[in-house]
Amino acid sequence: MVKTKISETIRPFLNDQHGGRNRKLLGLLVMGMIAMSVALPVMGLVVLKMLPFDNKSEFQVVLDMPSDTRVEKTTQVLREMGQYLSTVPELKDYQIYAGVSGAHQF
């Protein structure tokens, strides 16, 4: 029979007399701490922000052409759209992406 040394940290949870009670108390402590961590943002004590504010002065126009359309034709249509958009006085700049995905905007 091999005798192993049980860590002093684990021993109270394996005790015959009080082990069950200690495990239940540990479980309640862990559940209580989880509940407290979930309650922090709800109570406003921790600011929870997943994405930056969307206050950019830009917009995105997505052109979906039929799947059998050549990239050259898509580029031509996008350039025509760009020429029209350049006549809008509120528009400063524009970019065209054809055949590749555009830059991610968060």
C-alpha positions in Angstrom: 0.0 0.0 0.0 1.4 3.4 -1.0 0.8 6.2 1.4 0.5 9.6 -0.2 0.9 12.9 1.6 -2.3 15.1 1.4 -1.7 18.8 1.2 -2.8 20.7 4.3 -5.0 22.8 2.1 -7.1 19.8 1.0 -7.1 17.9 4.3 -10.1 19.9 5.8 -12.3 18.9 2.9 -11.4 15.2 3.2 -11.9 15.0 7.0 -14.3 12.2 8.0 -16.1 14.4 10.6 -16.3 17.8 9.0 -15.3 17.2 5.4 -18.9 17.2 4.0 -19.8 20.4 5.8 -16.5 22.1 4.7 -17.1 21.1 1.0 -20.7 22.6 1.2 -19.3 25.8 2.8 -16.7 26.0 0.0 -19.4 25.5 -2.6 -21.6 28.2 -1.1 -18.6 30.6 -0.9 -17.8 30.0 -4.6 -21.4 30.5 -5.6 -21.7 33.6 -3.5 -18.5 35.1 -5.1 -19.8 34.3 -8.6 -23.1 36.0 -7.7 -21.3 39.1 -6.4 -19.2 39.3 -9.5 -22.3 39.2 -11.7 -24.0 41.8 -9.5 -21.2 44.3 -9.8 -22.1 45.6 -13.3 -25.8 45.4 -12.5 -25.3 47.7 -9.5 -23.2 50.1 -11.5 -20.0 49.5 -9.4 -18.1 48.3 -12.4 -18.4 49.8 -15.9 -19.1 47.1 -18.5 -18.3 48.2 -22.1 -17.9 45.6 -24.8 -17.4 47.8 -27.9 -16.3 51.4 -28.4 -18.9 54.1 -28.9 -20.2 54.3 -32.4 -19.8 58.1 -32.9 -17.8 58.0 -36.0 -18.7 60.3 -38.9 -18.6 57.5 -41.5 -20.9 55.0 -43.1 -20.5 51.9 -45.2 -22.2 51.0 -48.4 -22.1 47.3 -49.3 -22.8 46.3 -52.9 -23.9 42.6 -53.5 -23.5 41.6 -57.1 -24.6 38.2 -58.5 -22.0 35.5 -57.7 -21.0 35.0 -61.3 -20.1 38.7 -61.8 -16.4 39.4 -62.6 -14.4 41.5 -60.2 -13.7 44.0 -63.0 -17.5 44.6 -63.5 -18.0 45.0 -59.8 -15.1 47.5 -59.7 -16.6 49.5 -62.6 -20.0 49.7 -60.8 -18.3 50.7 -57.6 -16.4 53.5 -59.4 -19.7 54.8 -60.9 -21.2 54.8 -57.4 -18.1 56.6 -56.1 -18.4 59.3 -58.8 -22.0 59.9 -57.8 -21.1 60.0 -54.1 -18.4 62.5 -54.7 -21.1 65.0 -55.8 -22.6 64.8 -52.3 -21.4 67.9 -50.5 -21.3 66.2 -47.0 -19.0 63.5 -48.3 -15.3 64.1 -47.8 -13.6 60.8 -48.9 -14.6 57.3 -50.0 -12.8 54.0 -50.5 -13.6 51.1 -52.7 -13.0 47.4 -52.0 -13.8 44.9 -54.8 -13.0 41.2 -54.5 -11.7 41.6 -50.9 -13.4 42.4 -47.7 -13.2 46.0 -46.5 -11.5 47.1 -43.3 -13.3 46.2 -40.0 -15.0 49.2 -38.5 -16.0 49.0 -34.9 
